[in-house]
């Protein structure tokens, strides 16, 4: 009968548990313990009794293998950095859920930071991520202006051609066609527009596409029918004051294309405050199809971005680039969908608009 190896003293309470302390307790080398716990090649040469002792001791003292040691061995950290405008933003959270789903399936961890659309933080956070040895980046609705170094990067809603960055973008021209042709077919000709702020990565491209489609439809867009969003917030306040401004100008618009769903919700409140009904007086079209869009009163007609899909696509492309499994074009298009709900209807020429001051 083989002689059982005498065990050493147990670790003291609060003492960090490492391969060395386990080795001292079991009278085994750290290398032997590592082979067993990692089920490494050659582990079969170790007696089963010894393997059982190692597993039992690791469970007894709640030993967790060093993530950093594993990273050094494999020369990987299995971590990526994700940058968003705000963690509470509905758009970003839905994209992030898709990113998270794919990364978890692939055994990757992610670090997240919100830059609140501050240029200095957009520039600084990638460096902080690199200090923590991330293998790549995903930028969600973040206005990148330059390369972020040698690591692969994916920009969701990015529109700049930047070295090392793959842009996962909605087909904004198709989205503009869906929104404006829907209103046009309902009979609307007096359509007002919200233009996104320069801090939003989609703003310029979306605006140019809307104006192109409006010209194709021969829509007249007087200056009083356009308003610029100024606030850098992810609340309905984004669209509330701009809509007040449109109303106070006295323009008799019958429909309003909002920059996004959050702005559309603020716009509806502003119209109600002036005694105007949606959609009887003014039809509203949003953008994104955030989770609350279907449950607002009235429910929002909107352009659906498949946000969860955009997140999973971004994560899949990033990991493929990290592993060198494929190459991708600078822009990967995602197709939009028109979702028709209660906030749009044909204009009523017989209805007199009344406004409450």
C-alpha positions as CSV (number, residue, x, y, z in Angstrom):
1,X,0.0,0.0,0.0
2,X,1.6,3.3,-1.0
3,X,2.6,5.5,1.9
4,X,0.3,8.6,2.2
5,X,2.3,11.8,2.1
6,X,2.1,13.7,5.4
7,X,0.3,17.1,5.0
8,X,1.8,20.3,6.2
9,X,0.2,23.0,8.3
10,X,-3.0,24.5,7.0
11,X,-3.0,28.2,5.8
12,X,-3.8,30.7,8.4
13,X,-7.2,32.5,8.3
14,X,-7.0,35.4,6.0
15,X,-3.8,34.2,4.4
16,X,-3.9,34.5,0.5
17,X,-4.2,31.1,-1.1
18,X,-1.7,30.5,-3.9
19,X,-0.1,27.5,-5.6
20,X,2.8,27.9,-3.1
21,X,0.6,27.8,0.0
22,X,-1.3,24.8,-1.4
23,X,2.0,23.1,-2.1
24,X,3.2,23.6,1.4
25,X,0.0,22.2,2.8
26,X,0.0,19.2,0.6
27,X,3.8,18.7,0.5
28,X,3.6,18.9,-3.3
29,X,5.3,21.1,-5.8
30,X,3.3,24.1,-7.2
31,X,3.9,22.7,-10.7
32,X,2.2,19.4,-9.8
33,X,-0.8,21.3,-8.3
34,X,-1.0,23.5,-11.5
35,X,-1.0,20.5,-13.7
36,X,-3.9,18.9,-11.8
37,X,-6.1,22.1,-11.5
38,X,-5.6,23.0,-15.2
39,X,-6.0,19.4,-16.4
40,X,-2.9,19.9,-18.4
41,X,-1.2,17.4,-20.6
42,X,0.8,14.9,-18.5
43,X,-1.6,15.0,-15.6
44,X,-2.4,11.3,-16.1
45,X,1.1,10.5,-14.9
46,X,0.1,11.9,-11.5
47,X,-1.5,9.2,-9.2
48,X,-5.3,9.5,-8.9
49,X,-5.0,9.8,-5.1
50,X,-2.7,12.8,-5.5
51,X,-5.1,14.4,-7.9
52,X,-8.0,13.9,-5.6
53,X,-6.0,15.5,-2.7
54,X,-5.3,18.5,-4.8
55,X,-8.9,19.0,-5.9
56,X,-10.1,18.5,-2.3
57,X,-7.6,21.1,-0.9
58,X,-8.4,23.6,-3.6
59,X,-12.1,23.4,-2.7
60,X,-11.5,23.4,1.0
61,X,-9.5,26.7,0.9
62,X,-11.5,28.2,-2.0
63,X,-8.5,28.5,-4.2
64,X,-9.0,30.3,-7.5
65,X,-6.4,30.1,-10.2
66,X,-4.8,33.4,-11.0
67,X,-6.4,35.1,-13.9
68,X,-3.2,37.0,-14.6
69,X,-1.1,33.9,-14.6
70,X,-3.4,32.3,-17.1
71,X,-3.2,35.5,-19.2
72,X,0.6,35.4,-19.2
73,X,0.6,31.8,-20.2
74,X,-1.8,32.3,-23.1
75,X,-0.6,35.9,-23.8
76,X,-4.3,36.9,-23.7
77,X,-6.4,38.8,-21.1
78,X,-9.8,37.7,-22.6
79,X,-11.0,41.3,-21.9
80,X,-12.2,44.1,-24.2
81,X,-13.1,47.7,-23.4
82,X,-16.5,49.1,-24.2
83,X,-17.1,52.9,-24.3
84,X,-20.6,54.3,-24.2
85,X,-22.1,57.9,-23.8
86,X,-24.1,56.9,-20.7
87,X,-24.8,53.6,-19.1
88,X,-28.5,54.6,-18.6
89,X,-29.0,55.5,-22.2
90,X,-31.6,53.2,-23.8
91,X,-29.8,53.0,-27.2
92,X,-26.4,52.1,-25.6
93,X,-27.9,49.6,-23.1
94,X,-29.6,47.7,-25.9
95,X,-26.5,47.5,-28.0
96,X,-24.5,46.6,-24.9
97,X,-26.8,43.7,-24.2
98,X,-25.9,42.2,-27.6
99,X,-22.2,42.8,-27.0
100,X,-22.4,41.1,-23.6
101,X,-24.3,38.1,-24.9
102,X,-21.7,37.3,-27.5
103,X,-18.7,38.0,-25.3
104,X,-20.1,35.7,-22.5
105,X,-20.6,32.9,-25.0
106,X,-16.9,33.2,-26.1
107,X,-15.5,33.4,-22.6
108,X,-14.6,37.1,-22.7
109,X,-15.0,39.8,-20.0
110,X,-15.5,43.4,-20.7
111,X,-14.8,46.7,-19.0
112,X,-17.3,49.6,-19.6
113,X,-16.9,53.3,-19.1
114,X,-19.3,56.2,-20.0
115,X,-17.7,59.4,-21.4
116,X,-20.9,61.6,-21.2
117,X,-19.9,62.9,-24.6
118,X,-16.9,64.8,-23.3
119,X,-14.0,64.9,-25.9
120,X,-11.3,64.6,-23.2
121,X,-12.8,61.4,-21.8
122,X,-13.3,59.9,-25.3
123,X,-9.5,60.4,-25.8
124,X,-8.4,59.3,-22.3
125,X,-10.5,56.2,-21.7
126,X,-9.0,54.1,-24.4
127,X,-5.5,54.7,-22.9
128,X,-6.9,53.6,-19.5
129,X,-8.3,50.5,-21.1
130,X,-5.0,49.7,-22.6
131,X,-3.3,50.1,-19.2
132,X,-5.6,47.2,-18.2
133,X,-4.5,45.1,-21.1
134,X,-7.7,44.9,-23.1
135,X,-7.4,43.1,-26.4
136,X,-9.7,45.5,-28.4
137,X,-12.4,48.1,-28.2
138,X,-16.1,48.6,-28.9
139,X,-17.3,52.2,-29.2
140,X,-21.0,52.7,-29.0
141,X,-22.4,56.0,-30.4
142,X,-19.1,57.6,-29.7
143,X,-17.8,60.3,-32.1
144,X,-14.2,59.0,-32.8
145,X,-11.9,61.5,-34.6
146,X,-8.7,59.4,-34.8
147,X,-7.2,56.0,-34.5
148,X,-7.0,54.5,-31.0
149,X,-3.7,52.7,-31.5
150,X,-2.7,49.2,-32.7
151,X,-5.6,47.3,-31.1
152,X,-8.6,46.3,-33.2
153,X,-11.7,48.5,-32.7
154,X,-15.3,48.4,-33.7
155,X,-17.5,51.5,-33.7
156,X,-21.3,51.0,-33.5
157,X,-22.8,54.0,-35.4
158,X,-19.4,55.2,-36.4
159,X,-19.1,57.1,-39.7
160,X,-15.5,58.1,-39.9
161,X,-13.0,56.1,-42.0
162,X,-10.2,55.6,-39.4
163,X,-7.3,53.2,-39.5
164,X,-8.0,50.0,-37.4
165,X,-11.7,50.8,-36.9
166,X,-14.5,48.7,-38.4
167,X,-17.8,50.7,-38.4
168,X,-21.1,48.8,-37.8
169,X,-23.6,51.3,-39.2
170,X,-27.3,51.5,-40.0
171,X,-28.1,52.2,-43.6
172,X,-29.1,55.8,-43.0
173,X,-30.2,56.5,-46.6
174,X,-32.7,53.6,-46.4
175,X,-33.9,54.8,-43.0
176,X,-34.6,58.3,-44.3
177,X,-36.5,56.8,-47.2
178,X,-38.7,54.7,-44.9
179,X,-39.5,57.6,-42.6
180,X,-40.2,60.3,-45.2
181,X,-42.0,58.1,-47.7
182,X,-44.3,56.9,-45.0
183,X,-45.2,60.5,-44.1
184,X,-45.4,61.5,-47.8
185,X,-47.8,58.6,-48.6
186,X,-50.0,59.6,-45.7
187,X,-50.3,63.0,-47.4
188,X,-47.9,65.1,-45.3
189,X,-46.0,67.9,-47.2
190,X,-45.3,70.3,-44.3
191,X,-42.7,68.3,-42.4
192,X,-40.4,69.7,-39.7
193,X,-37.1,68.1,-38.7
194,X,-34.8,67.8,-35.7
195,X,-31.1,67.8,-36.4
196,X,-28.9,65.9,-34.0
197,X,-26.0,67.5,-32.2
198,X,-22.4,67.2,-33.5
199,X,-21.6,65.1,-30.4
200,X,-23.8,62.3,-31.7
201,X,-22.0,60.0,-34.1
202,X,-25.1,59.5,-36.3
203,X,-26.1,63.2,-36.5
204,X,-24.4,64.4,-39.7
205,X,-25.0,61.3,-41.8
206,X,-28.6,61.1,-40.8
207,X,-29.3,64.7,-41.6
208,X,-27.7,64.5,-45.0
209,X,-29.7,61.4,-45.9
210,X,-33.0,63.0,-44.7
211,X,-32.3,66.1,-46.8
212,X,-31.4,64.1,-49.9
213,X,-34.6,62.1,-49.7
214,X,-36.6,65.3,-49.0
215,X,-35.2,66.8,-52.2
216,X,-36.0,63.6,-54.1
217,X,-39.7,64.0,-52.9
218,X,-39.6,67.7,-53.8
219,X,-40.5,68.6,-50.2
220,X,-40.1,72.3,-49.3
221,X,-38.3,72.7,-46.0
222,X,-38.3,76.4,-44.9
223,X,-35.8,77.3,-42.2
224,X,-38.5,77.6,-39.6
225,X,-39.2,73.9,-40.1
226,X,-35.8,72.8,-38.8
227,X,-34.4,72.9,-35.4
228,X,-31.0,72.0,-33.9
229,X,-30.7,69.8,-30.8
230,X,-28.4,71.4,-28.3
231,X,-28.5,69.4,-25.1
232,X,-26.2,66.5,-24.5
233,X,-28.7,64.4,-22.5
234,X,-30.4,61.0,-22.9
235,X,-33.8,62.1,-21.5
236,X,-37.0,63.5,-23.1
237,X,-35.8,67.0,-22.4
238,X,-33.6,66.5,-25.5
239,X,-36.6,67.1,-27.7
240,X,-38.9,69.2,-25.4
241,X,-37.4,72.6,-25.8
242,X,-36.6,72.3,-29.6
243,X,-40.2,71.4,-30.2
244,X,-41.3,74.5,-28.2
245,X,-39.1,76.5,-30.4
246,X,-40.7,75.1,-33.6
247,X,-44.2,75.8,-32.2
248,X,-43.3,79.4,-31.2
249,X,-42.0,80.2,-34.7
250,X,-45.6,79.7,-35.9
251,X,-44.8,77.2,-38.6
252,X,-47.9,75.2,-39.6
253,X,-46.1,71.8,-39.9
254,X,-48.2,68.7,-39.9
255,X,-45.5,66.2,-39.1
256,X,-42.2,66.1,-37.2
257,X,-39.3,63.8,-37.8
258,X,-37.4,63.5,-34.5
259,X,-33.7,62.7,-34.1
260,X,-34.5,59.7,-31.9
261,X,-37.2,58.1,-29.8
262,X,-36.2,59.9,-26.6
263,X,-36.5,63.3,-28.4
264,X,-39.8,62.2,-29.8
265,X,-41.2,61.6,-26.3
266,X,-40.1,65.1,-25.3
267,X,-41.6,66.5,-28.5
268,X,-45.0,64.9,-27.7
269,X,-45.1,66.5,-24.3
270,X,-44.3,69.9,-25.7
271,X,-47.0,69.6,-28.3
272,X,-49.5,68.6,-25.6
273,X,-48.5,71.6,-23.5
274,X,-49.5,73.8,-26.5
275,X,-52.9,72.1,-26.8
276,X,-51.9,70.0,-29.9
277,X,-52.7,66.3,-30.3
278,X,-50.5,63.6,-31.6
279,X,-51.2,62.4,-34.3
280,X,-54.4,64.4,-35.1
281,X,-52.6,67.7,-35.2
282,X,-49.0,66.6,-35.7
283,X,-47.7,63.2,-36.7
284,X,-44.4,62.1,-35.0
285,X,-41.7,59.8,-36.3
286,X,-39.0,58.6,-33.9
287,X,-35.8,56.7,-34.5
288,X,-34.2,53.6,-32.8
289,X,-37.2,51.7,-31.5
290,X,-36.1,51.7,-27.9
291,X,-37.9,49.4,-25.5
292,X,-40.3,52.0,-24.3
293,X,-41.4,53.2,-27.8
294,X,-44.1,50.6,-28.1
295,X,-45.5,51.5,-24.6
296,X,-45.6,55.2,-24.8
297,X,-49.0,56.9,-25.3
298,X,-49.4,57.2,-28.2
299,X,-47.0,54.4,-29.2
300,X,-44.3,55.7,-31.5
301,X,-44.0,55.2,-35.2
302,X,-40.3,54.8,-35.5
303,X,-37.3,53.5,-37.5
304,X,-36.1,50.4,-35.9
305,X,-32.4,49.9,-35.5
306,X,-31.8,46.2,-34.6
307,X,-29.7,47.4,-31.6
308,X,-29.2,44.0,-29.9
309,X,-28.1,42.6,-33.3
310,X,-25.7,45.5,-33.8
311,X,-24.1,44.7,-30.5
312,X,-23.7,41.0,-31.2
313,X,-22.3,41.8,-34.7
314,X,-19.8,44.3,-33.2
315,X,-18.6,41.7,-30.6
316,X,-18.4,38.9,-33.2
317,X,-16.4,41.0,-35.6
318,X,-14.0,42.2,-32.8
319,X,-13.2,38.7,-31.6
320,X,-12.6,37.6,-35.2
321,X,-10.2,40.4,-35.7
322,X,-8.5,39.7,-32.4
323,X,-8.0,36.1,-33.5
324,X,-7.0,37.1,-37.0
325,X,-9.8,34.9,-38.4
326,X,-11.1,37.3,-41.0
327,X,-10.8,40.8,-42.5
328,X,-13.7,43.2,-42.8
329,X,-14.4,46.3,-44.8
330,X,-14.4,49.7,-43.2
331,X,-18.2,49.8,-43.0
332,X,-20.5,46.9,-42.2
333,X,-24.1,47.9,-43.0
334,X,-27.2,47.0,-40.9
335,X,-30.7,47.3,-42.4
336,X,-33.4,49.4,-40.8
337,X,-37.2,48.7,-40.5
338,X,-40.2,51.0,-40.4
339,X,-42.4,50.3,-37.4
340,X,-45.8,51.9,-37.8
341,X,-47.7,52.6,-34.6
342,X,-50.1,55.3,-33.2
343,X,-48.1,58.5,-33.6
344,X,-48.7,59.0,-37.3
345,X,-51.8,59.4,-39.4
346,X,-52.9,61.4,-42.5
347,X,-53.1,65.2,-41.9
348,X,-56.6,66.6,-41.4
349,X,-57.0,69.8,-43.5
350,X,-60.4,70.6,-41.9
351,X,-59.1,70.5,-38.3
352,X,-58.1,73.9,-36.9
353,X,-55.0,73.9,-34.7
354,X,-55.4,75.6,-31.4
355,X,-52.5,76.4,-29.1
356,X,-52.5,77.0,-25.5
357,X,-50.1,79.9,-24.5
